[in-house]
Amino acid sequence: MTLNAKFLIFALSNINLKNIIAVESKVIIRQLDKKEFDELGIAGWPVWEKEESEFPWSYEGFDEQCYILEGEAYIRSIEGNYVIKAGDFVTFKDGLQCDWKITKPIKKHYNFV
């Protein structure tokens, strides 16, 4: 066993699990089945379109739910990096500050909650 492996085992064995706090992600990406898509009324939500571009964005005082119809974008935030693309249902949580990099023109249904 290498010195690094021994150190890792020592470090892991000394973690106090009571001090670990679960943090909810501010970007949630999932797939919807047709029933859920219809129940949410997504087809009736407004549509937003944007060409390839980069810009900062923040979600203050609201969550945004969106269904990506076309395109692709990279979302960078302090908590991680995400790729969103056609077919994804995405929730951006209140308090998120991020940078958008749209790599393929995007079209999405959106709803603020």
N, CA, C and O atoms as a GROMACS GRO file, in nm:
protein
  452
    1MET      N    1   0.085  -0.117   0.000
    1MET     CA    2   0.000   0.000   0.000
    1MET      C    3   0.090   0.124   0.000
    1MET      O    4   0.187   0.132   0.076
    2THR      N    5   0.057   0.221  -0.086
    2THR     CA    6   0.138   0.341  -0.096
    2THR      C    7   0.109   0.435   0.021
    2THR      O    8   0.010   0.420   0.091
    3LEU      N    9   0.196   0.531   0.039
    3LEU     CA   10   0.179   0.630   0.144
    3LEU      C   11   0.050   0.710   0.122
    3LEU      O   12  -0.022   0.738   0.218
    4ASN      N   13   0.020   0.746  -0.004
    4ASN     CA   14  -0.104   0.820  -0.032
    4ASN      C   15  -0.227   0.739   0.004
    4ASN      O   16  -0.323   0.794   0.058
    5ALA      N   17  -0.226   0.609  -0.026
    5ALA     CA   18  -0.340   0.523   0.007
    5ALA      C   19  -0.357   0.514   0.158
    5ALA      O   20  -0.469   0.517   0.208
    6LYS      N   21  -0.245   0.501   0.232
    6LYS     CA   22  -0.252   0.494   0.378
    6LYS      C   23  -0.309   0.624   0.435
    6LYS      O   24  -0.392   0.620   0.526
    7PHE      N   25  -0.266   0.738   0.381
    7PHE     CA   26  -0.317   0.866   0.428
    7PHE      C   27  -0.467   0.878   0.400
    7PHE      O   28  -0.542   0.926   0.486
    8LEU      N   29  -0.511   0.836   0.282
    8LEU     CA   30  -0.653   0.843   0.247
    8LEU      C   31  -0.736   0.758   0.342
    8LEU      O   32  -0.841   0.801   0.388
    9ILE      N   33  -0.689   0.637   0.372
    9ILE     CA   34  -0.761   0.548   0.465
    9ILE      C   35  -0.767   0.613   0.602
    9ILE      O   36  -0.871   0.610   0.668
   10PHE      N   37  -0.656   0.672   0.647
   10PHE     CA   38  -0.653   0.740   0.777
   10PHE      C   39  -0.752   0.857   0.778
   10PHE      O   40  -0.828   0.874   0.872
   11ALA      N   41  -0.750   0.938   0.672
   11ALA     CA   42  -0.837   1.056   0.665
   11ALA      C   43  -0.984   1.014   0.664
   11ALA      O   44  -1.065   1.074   0.734
   12LEU      N   45  -1.018   0.913   0.587
   12LEU     CA   46  -1.157   0.868   0.579
   12LEU      C   47  -1.203   0.807   0.711
   12LEU      O   48  -1.320   0.822   0.748
   13SER      N   49  -1.115   0.739   0.781
   13SER     CA   50  -1.154   0.676   0.906
   13SER      C   51  -1.175   0.779   1.018
   13SER      O   52  -1.235   0.747   1.121
   14ASN      N   53  -1.127   0.900   0.998
   14ASN     CA   54  -1.140   1.004   1.100
   14ASN      C   55  -1.247   1.107   1.068
   14ASN      O   56  -1.254   1.210   1.136
   15ILE      N   57  -1.329   1.083   0.969
   15ILE     CA   58  -1.438   1.175   0.935
   15ILE      C   59  -1.552   1.155   1.033
   15ILE      O   60  -1.597   1.043   1.057
   16ASN      N   61  -1.599   1.264   1.089
   16ASN     CA   62  -1.715   1.260   1.178
   16ASN      C   63  -1.839   1.285   1.092
   16ASN      O   64  -1.862   1.398   1.049
   17LEU      N   65  -1.917   1.182   1.067
   17LEU     CA   66  -2.033   1.192   0.978
   17LEU      C   67  -2.138   1.289   1.031
   17LEU      O   68  -2.221   1.336   0.954
   18LYS      N   69  -2.136   1.320   1.159
   18LYS     CA   70  -2.232   1.415   1.214
   18LYS      C   71  -2.207   1.556   1.161
   18LYS      O   72  -2.297   1.640   1.163
   19ASN      N   73  -2.087   1.581   1.114
   19ASN     CA   74  -2.051   1.715   1.066
   19ASN      C   75  -2.075   1.733   0.917
   19ASN      O   76  -2.052   1.842   0.864
   20ILE      N   77  -2.118   1.631   0.849
   20ILE     CA   78  -2.143   1.641   0.706
   20ILE      C   79  -2.285   1.693   0.684
   20ILE      O   80  -2.381   1.639   0.738
   21ILE      N   81  -2.296   1.798   0.606
   21ILE     CA   82  -2.425   1.861   0.580
   21ILE      C   83  -2.462   1.836   0.434
   21ILE      O   84  -2.380   1.860   0.345
   22ALA      N   85  -2.582   1.789   0.410
   22ALA     CA   86  -2.629   1.769   0.273
   22ALA      C   87  -2.668   1.905   0.216
   22ALA      O   88  -2.738   1.982   0.280
   23VAL      N   89  -2.622   1.932   0.096
   23VAL     CA   90  -2.652   2.058   0.029
   23VAL      C   91  -2.734   2.027  -0.095
   23VAL      O   92  -2.694   1.946  -0.179
   24GLU      N   93  -2.848   2.092  -0.107
   24GLU     CA   94  -2.933   2.071  -0.224
   24GLU      C   95  -2.874   2.147  -0.342
   24GLU      O   96  -2.838   2.264  -0.331
   25SER      N   97  -2.865   2.080  -0.454
   25SER     CA   98  -2.814   2.144  -0.575
   25SER      C   99  -2.907   2.255  -0.620
   25SER      O  100  -3.029   2.243  -0.608
   26LYS      N  101  -2.850   2.362  -0.672
   26LYS     CA  102  -2.929   2.472  -0.725
   26LYS      C  103  -2.959   2.454  -0.873
   26LYS      O  104  -3.028   2.537  -0.932
   27VAL      N  105  -2.907   2.348  -0.934
   27VAL     CA  106  -2.939   2.313  -1.072
   27VAL      C  107  -2.980   2.166  -1.073
   27VAL      O  108  -2.900   2.078  -1.040
   28ILE      N  109  -3.103   2.141  -1.111
   28ILE     CA  110  -3.155   2.004  -1.113
   28ILE      C  111  -3.197   1.973  -1.256
   28ILE      O  112  -3.282   2.041  -1.313
   29ILE      N  113  -3.137   1.870  -1.312
   29ILE     CA  114  -3.165   1.830  -1.451
   29ILE      C  115  -3.224   1.690  -1.448
   29ILE      O  116  -3.168   1.598  -1.387
   30ARG      N  117  -3.338   1.674  -1.514
   30ARG     CA  118  -3.399   1.541  -1.521
   30ARG      C  119  -3.481   1.528  -1.648
   30ARG      O  120  -3.500   1.624  -1.722
   31GLN      N  121  -3.528   1.407  -1.671
   31GLN     CA  122  -3.612   1.378  -1.786
   31GLN      C  123  -3.756   1.360  -1.739
   31GLN      O  124  -3.780   1.307  -1.631
   32LEU      N  125  -3.849   1.404  -1.820
   32LEU     CA  126  -3.991   1.388  -1.789
   32LEU      C  127  -4.054   1.287  -1.883
   32LEU      O  128  -4.016   1.276  -1.999
   33ASP      N  129  -4.152   1.213  -1.831
   33ASP     CA  130  -4.231   1.131  -1.923
   33ASP      C  131  -4.347   1.219  -1.972
   33ASP      O  132  -4.370   1.328  -1.919
   34LYS      N  133  -4.418   1.173  -2.072
   34LYS     CA  134  -4.525   1.252  -2.134
   34LYS      C  135  -4.631   1.293  -2.033
   34LYS      O  136  -4.680   1.406  -2.036
   35LYS      N  137  -4.666   1.202  -1.944
   35LYS     CA  138  -4.769   1.231  -1.844
   35LYS      C  139  -4.728   1.351  -1.757
   35LYS      O  140  -4.808   1.442  -1.736
   36GLU      N  141  -4.605   1.350  -1.709
   36GLU     CA  142  -4.558   1.459  -1.624
   36GLU      C  143  -4.548   1.590  -1.704
   36GLU      O  144  -4.582   1.697  -1.653
   37PHE      N  145  -4.502   1.581  -1.829
   37PHE     CA  146  -4.495   1.697  -1.918
   37PHE      C  147  -4.633   1.761  -1.931
   37PHE      O  148  -4.649   1.882  -1.919
   38ASP      N  149  -4.734   1.677  -1.956
   38ASP     CA  150  -4.871   1.725  -1.972
   38ASP      C  151  -4.928   1.780  -1.842
   38ASP      O  152  -4.994   1.884  -1.842
   39GLU      N  153  -4.903   1.711  -1.730
   39GLU     CA  154  -4.956   1.756  -1.601
   39GLU      C  155  -4.901   1.892  -1.561
   39GLU      O  156  -4.972   1.972  -1.498
   40LEU      N  157  -4.776   1.920  -1.596
   40LEU     CA  158  -4.717   2.050  -1.564
   40LEU      C  159  -4.764   2.160  -1.659
   40LEU      O  160  -4.744   2.279  -1.631
   41GLY      N  161  -4.826   2.122  -1.770
   41GLY     CA  162  -4.875   2.221  -1.866
   41GLY      C  163  -4.764   2.292  -1.942
   41GLY      O  164  -4.780   2.407  -1.982
   42ILE      N  165  -4.652   2.224  -1.961
   42ILE     CA  166  -4.534   2.286  -2.020
   42ILE      C  167  -4.560   2.342  -2.160
   42ILE      O  168  -4.506   2.446  -2.194
   43ALA      N  169  -4.640   2.275  -2.239
   43ALA     CA  170  -4.667   2.321  -2.376
   43ALA      C  171  -4.729   2.461  -2.377
   43ALA      O  172  -4.719   2.533  -2.477
   44GLY      N  173  -4.794   2.500  -2.267
   44GLY     CA  174  -4.855   2.632  -2.258
   44GLY      C  175  -4.765   2.740  -2.199
   44GLY      O  176  -4.804   2.856  -2.192
   45TRP      N  177  -4.644   2.704  -2.155
   45TRP     CA  178  -4.552   2.800  -2.098
   45TRP      C  179  -4.493   2.889  -2.208
   45TRP      O  180  -4.490   2.848  -2.324
   46PRO      N  181  -4.448   3.010  -2.174
   46PRO     CA  182  -4.382   3.096  -2.273
   46PRO      C  183  -4.256   3.028  -2.328
   46PRO      O  184  -4.202   2.935  -2.267
   47VAL      N  185  -4.210   3.076  -2.442
   47VAL     CA  186  -4.089   3.024  -2.507
   47VAL      C  187  -3.983   3.134  -2.511
   47VAL      O  188  -4.014   3.250  -2.540
   48TRP      N  189  -3.860   3.096  -2.482
   48TRP     CA  190  -3.744   3.186  -2.488
   48TRP      C  191  -3.644   3.126  -2.583
   48TRP      O  192  -3.618   3.006  -2.579
   49GLU      N  193  -3.587   3.209  -2.670
   49GLU     CA  194  -3.485   3.164  -2.765
   49GLU      C  195  -3.364   3.256  -2.756
   49GLU      O  196  -3.377   3.376  -2.733
   50LYS      N  197  -3.246   3.197  -2.774
   50LYS     CA  198  -3.122   3.275  -2.768
   50LYS      C  199  -3.017   3.210  -2.856
   50LYS      O  200  -3.002   3.088  -2.859
   51GLU      N  201  -2.944   3.295  -2.928
   51GLU     CA  202  -2.835   3.249  -3.015
   51GLU      C  203  -2.713   3.212  -2.930
   51GLU      O  204  -2.712   3.230  -2.808
   52GLU      N  205  -2.610   3.158  -2.998
   52GLU     CA  206  -2.486   3.124  -2.929
   52GLU      C  207  -2.432   3.251  -2.862
   52GLU      O  208  -2.418   3.355  -2.926
   53SER      N  209  -2.403   3.240  -2.733
   53SER     CA  210  -2.356   3.356  -2.659
   53SER      C  211  -2.311   3.313  -2.520
   53SER      O  212  -2.329   3.198  -2.479
   54GLU      N  213  -2.252   3.409  -2.447
   54GLU     CA  214  -2.213   3.387  -2.308
   54GLU      C  215  -2.259   3.506  -2.226
   54GLU      O  216  -2.247   3.620  -2.269
   55PHE      N  217  -2.312   3.478  -2.106
   55PHE     CA  218  -2.358   3.587  -2.020
   55PHE      C  219  -2.374   3.537  -1.876
   55PHE      O  220  -2.401   3.419  -1.854
   56PRO      N  221  -2.357   3.628  -1.779
   56PRO     CA  222  -2.384   3.591  -1.639
   56PRO      C  223  -2.533   3.602  -1.613
   56PRO      O  224  -2.603   3.681  -1.677
   57TRP      N  225  -2.583   3.521  -1.518
   57TRP     CA  226  -2.725   3.526  -1.483
   57TRP      C  227  -2.741   3.487  -1.337
   57TRP      O  228  -2.663   3.408  -1.284
   58SER      N  229  -2.842   3.545  -1.272
   58SER     CA  230  -2.871   3.506  -1.134
   58SER      C  231  -3.021   3.489  -1.118
   58SER      O  232  -3.101   3.553  -1.186
   59TYR      N  233  -3.057   3.402  -1.028
   59TYR     CA  234  -3.196   3.370  -0.997
   59TYR      C  235  -3.221   3.417  -0.854
   59TYR      O  236  -3.184   3.349  -0.758
   60GLU      N  237  -3.284   3.532  -0.840
   60GLU     CA  238  -3.306   3.592  -0.709
   60GLU      C  239  -3.455   3.609  -0.684
   60GLU      O  240  -3.522   3.681  -0.757
   61GLY      N  241  -3.506   3.542  -0.581
   61GLY     CA  242  -3.645   3.556  -0.543
   61GLY      C  243  -3.740   3.462  -0.615
   61GLY      O  244  -3.861   3.471  -0.597
   62PHE      N  245  -3.686   3.372  -0.696
   62PHE     CA  246  -3.771   3.277  -0.769
   62PHE      C  247  -3.688   3.157  -0.814
   62PHE      O  248  -3.566   3.165  -0.824
   63ASP      N  249  -3.757   3.048  -0.840
   63ASP     CA  250  -3.699   2.934  -0.911
   63ASP      C  251  -3.746   2.945  -1.055
   63ASP      O  252  -3.853   3.000  -1.082
   64GLU      N  253  -3.667   2.894  -1.147
   64GLU     CA  254  -3.712   2.882  -1.286
   64GLU      C  255  -3.714   2.735  -1.324
   64GLU      O  256  -3.617   2.663  -1.302
   65GLN      N  257  -3.826   2.692  -1.380
   65GLN     CA  258  -3.834   2.559  -1.440
   65GLN      C  259  -3.833   2.580  -1.590
   65GLN      O  260  -3.898   2.672  -1.641
   66CYS      N  261  -3.760   2.496  -1.662
   66CYS     CA  262  -3.763   2.508  -1.807
   66CYS      C  263  -3.748   2.371  -1.872
   66CYS      O  264  -3.687   2.279  -1.818
   67TYR      N  265  -3.805   2.362  -1.991
   67TYR     CA  266  -3.795   2.241  -2.071
   67TYR      C  267  -3.722   2.280  -2.199
   67TYR      O  268  -3.770   2.365  -2.274
   68ILE      N  269  -3.608   2.219  -2.223
   68ILE     CA  270  -3.524   2.255  -2.337
   68ILE      C  271  -3.579   2.187  -2.462
   68ILE      O  272  -3.584   2.064  -2.472
   69LEU      N  273  -3.621   2.268  -2.557
   69LEU     CA  274  -3.676   2.217  -2.684
   69LEU      C  275  -3.567   2.192  -2.788
   69LEU      O  276  -3.570   2.092  -2.860
   70GLU      N  277  -3.471   2.283  -2.794
   70GLU     CA  278  -3.362   2.274  -2.893
   70GLU      C  279  -3.236   2.332  -2.832
   70GLU      O  280  -3.242   2.414  -2.740
   71GLY      N  281  -3.122   2.289  -2.883
   71GLY     CA  282  -2.995   2.351  -2.848
   71GLY      C  283  -2.921   2.287  -2.734
   71GLY      O  284  -2.955   2.179  -2.686
   72GLU      N  285  -2.817   2.361  -2.691
   72GLU     CA  286  -2.730   2.311  -2.585
   72GLU      C  287  -2.662   2.430  -2.517
   72GLU      O  288  -2.628   2.528  -2.583
   73ALA      N  289  -2.644   2.421  -2.387
   73ALA     CA  290  -2.574   2.525  -2.312
   73ALA      C  291  -2.496   2.465  -2.197
   73ALA      O  292  -2.533   2.361  -2.142
   74TYR      N  293  -2.387   2.532  -2.162
   74TYR     CA  294  -2.309   2.497  -2.045
   74TYR      C  295  -2.341   2.599  -1.937
   74TYR      O  296  -2.339   2.720  -1.962
   75ILE      N  297  -2.370   2.551  -1.818
   75ILE     CA  298  -2.400   2.637  -1.705
   75ILE      C  299  -2.287   2.618  -1.603
   75ILE      O  300  -2.263   2.507  -1.556
   76ARG      N  301  -2.219   2.727  -1.571
   76ARG     CA  302  -2.110   2.722  -1.473
   76ARG      C  303  -2.152   2.797  -1.348
   76ARG      O  304  -2.198   2.911  -1.354
   77SER      N  305  -2.135   2.732  -1.233
   77SER     CA  306  -2.164   2.796  -1.106
   77SER      C  307  -2.059   2.755  -1.004
   77SER      O  308  -1.976   2.668  -1.031
   78ILE      N  309  -2.064   2.816  -0.889
   78ILE     CA  310  -1.968   2.784  -0.784
   78ILE      C  311  -1.982   2.638  -0.738
   78ILE      O  312  -1.885   2.578  -0.692
   79GLU      N  313  -2.101   2.583  -0.752
   79GLU     CA  314  -2.122   2.446  -0.705
   79GLU      C  315  -2.093   2.340  -0.810
   79GLU      O  316  -2.086   2.221  -0.778
   80GLY      N  317  -2.076   2.382  -0.937
   80GLY     CA  318  -2.045   2.284  -1.040
   80GLY      C  319  -2.076   2.334  -1.179
   80GLY      O  320  -2.124   2.446  -1.199
   81ASN      N  321  -2.049   2.248  -1.275
   81ASN     CA  322  -2.074   2.277  -1.416
   81ASN      C  323  -2.174   2.176  -1.469
   81ASN      O  324  -2.172   2.059  -1.433
   82TYR      N  325  -2.263   2.225  -1.556
   82TYR     CA  326  -2.371   2.142  -1.607
   82TYR      C  327  -2.385   2.163  -1.757
   82TYR      O  328  -2.352   2.270  -1.810
   83VAL      N  329  -2.434   2.061  -1.825
   83VAL     CA  330  -2.469   2.072  -1.967
   83VAL      C  331  -2.618   2.046  -1.976
   83VAL      O  332  -2.669   1.946  -1.925
   84ILE      N  333  -2.688   2.138  -2.043
   84ILE     CA  334  -2.832   2.117  -2.066
   84ILE      C  335  -2.854   2.110  -2.215
   84ILE      O  336  -2.788   2.180  -2.292
   85LYS      N  337  -2.949   2.025  -2.256
   85LYS     CA  338  -2.971   2.002  -2.399
   85LYS      C  339  -3.117   1.964  -2.422
   85LYS      O  340  -3.193   1.943  -2.328
   86ALA      N  341  -3.153   1.956  -2.549
   86ALA     CA  342  -3.291   1.923  -2.587
   86ALA      C  343  -3.340   1.800  -2.512
   86ALA      O  344  -3.271   1.698  -2.504
   87GLY      N  345  -3.461   1.812  -2.456
   87GLY     CA  346  -3.522   1.701  -2.382
   87GLY      C  347  -3.503   1.710  -2.232
   87GLY      O  348  -3.566   1.635  -2.157
   88ASP      N  349  -3.417   1.800  -2.186
   88ASP     CA  350  -3.394   1.814  -2.042
   88ASP      C  351  -3.499   1.903  -1.978
   88ASP      O  352  -3.540   2.004  -2.036
   89PHE      N  353  -3.543   1.865  -1.858
   89PHE     CA  354  -3.626   1.950  -1.774
   89PHE      C  355  -3.534   2.000  -1.664
   89PHE      O  356  -3.477   1.920  -1.588
   90VAL      N  357  -3.518   2.131  -1.654
   90VAL     CA  358  -3.419   2.189  -1.564
   90VAL      C  359  -3.488   2.282  -1.464
   90VAL      O  360  -3.576   2.360  -1.501
   91THR      N  361  -3.446   2.272  -1.339
   91THR     CA  362  -3.490   2.367  -1.238
   91THR      C  363  -3.367   2.442  -1.190
   91THR      O  364  -3.269   2.382  -1.144
   92PHE      N  365  -3.372   2.576  -1.201
   92PHE     CA  366  -3.270   2.664  -1.148
   92PHE      C  367  -3.326   2.722  -1.019
   92PHE      O  368  -3.427   2.793  -1.021
   93LYS      N  369  -3.262   2.693  -0.907
   93LYS     CA  370  -3.314   2.730  -0.776
   93LYS      C  371  -3.278   2.875  -0.738
   93LYS      O  372  -3.176   2.929  -0.781
   94ASP      N  373  -3.366   2.933  -0.658
   94ASP     CA  374  -3.348   3.067  -0.605
   94ASP      C  375  -3.209   3.079  -0.542
   94ASP      O  376  -3.166   2.991  -0.467
   95GLY      N  377  -3.140   3.188  -0.572
   95GLY     CA  378  -3.007   3.212  -0.516
   95GLY      C  379  -2.893   3.170  -0.606
   95GLY      O  380  -2.777   3.202  -0.577
   96LEU      N  381  -2.923   3.099  -0.715
   96LEU     CA  382  -2.817   3.054  -0.806
   96LEU      C  383  -2.758   3.173  -0.880
   96LEU      O  384  -2.830   3.256  -0.934
   97GLN      N  385  -2.626   3.180  -0.882
   97GLN     CA  386  -2.553   3.274  -0.966
   97GLN      C  387  -2.468   3.189  -1.059
   97GLN      O  388  -2.394   3.101  -1.014
   98CYS      N  389  -2.477   3.215  -1.188
   98CYS     CA  390  -2.409   3.128  -1.282
   98CYS      C  391  -2.371   3.204  -1.409
   98CYS      O  392  -2.408   3.320  -1.428
   99ASP      N  393  -2.296   3.137  -1.493
   99ASP     CA  394  -2.263   3.186  -1.626
   99ASP      C  395  -2.319   3.088  -1.727
   99ASP      O  396  -2.301   2.966  -1.715
  100TRP      N  397  -2.388   3.140  -1.826
  100TRP     CA  398  -2.440   3.061  -1.936
  100TRP      C  399  -2.345   3.071  -2.054
  100TRP      O  400  -2.296   3.180  -2.086
  101LYS      N  401  -2.319   2.959  -2.117
  101LYS     CA  402  -2.247   2.957  -2.246
  101LYS      C  403  -2.332   2.873  -2.339
  101LYS      O  404  -2.332   2.750  -2.331
  102ILE      N  405  -2.404   2.940  -2.428
  102ILE     CA  406  -2.490   2.871  -2.523
  102ILE      C  407  -2.405   2.830  -2.643
  102ILE      O  408  -2.353   2.916  -2.714
  103THR      N  409  -2.392   2.701  -2.665
  103THR     CA  410  -2.306   2.650  -2.772
  103THR      C  411  -2.383   2.612  -2.897
  103THR      O  412  -2.326   2.604  -3.006
  104LYS      N  413  -2.513   2.590  -2.883
  104LYS     CA  414  -2.603   2.567  -2.996
  104LYS      C  415  -2.728   2.648  -2.966
  104LYS      O  416  -2.781   2.637  -2.855
  105PRO      N  417  -2.778   2.727  -3.060
  105PRO     CA  418  -2.894   2.813  -3.031
  105PRO      C  419  -3.000   2.736  -2.951
  105PRO      O  420  -3.037   2.624  -2.984
  106ILE      N  421  -3.047   2.802  -2.846
  106ILE     CA  422  -3.136   2.734  -2.752
  106ILE      C  423  -3.278   2.788  -2.763
  106ILE      O  424  -3.301   2.906  -2.789
  107LYS      N  425  -3.372   2.697  -2.741
  107LYS     CA  426  -3.513   2.730  -2.737
  107LYS      C  427  -3.571   2.651  -2.622
  107LYS      O  428  -3.552   2.530  -2.612
  108LYS      N  429  -3.644   2.722  -2.533
  108LYS     CA  430  -3.696   2.653  -2.415
  108LYS      C  431  -3.831   2.710  -2.374
  108LYS      O  432  -3.860   2.828  -2.395
  109HIS      N  433  -3.915   2.624  -2.317
  109HIS     CA  434  -4.033   2.668  -2.243
  109HIS      C  435  -3.982   2.702  -2.103
  109HIS      O  436  -3.893   2.635  -2.051
  110TYR      N  437  -4.037   2.807  -2.042
  110TYR     CA  438  -3.993   2.843  -1.907
  110TYR      C  439  -4.111   2.884  -1.820
  110TYR      O  440  -4.216   2.925  -1.870
  111ASN      N  441  -4.090   2.872  -1.689
  111ASN     CA  442  -4.192   2.907  -1.590
  111ASN      C  443  -4.121   2.948  -1.462
  111ASN      O  444  -4.033   2.878  -1.413
  112PHE      N  445  -4.160   3.064  -1.407
  112PHE     CA  446  -4.103   3.109  -1.281
  112PHE      C  447  -4.196   3.069  -1.167
  112PHE      O  448  -4.317   3.091  -1.173
  113VAL      N  449  -4.138   3.009  -1.064
  113VAL     CA  450  -4.219   2.964  -0.950
  113VAL      C  451  -4.160   3.017  -0.820
  113VAL      O  452  -4.213   2.990  -0.713
   0.00000   0.00000   0.00000
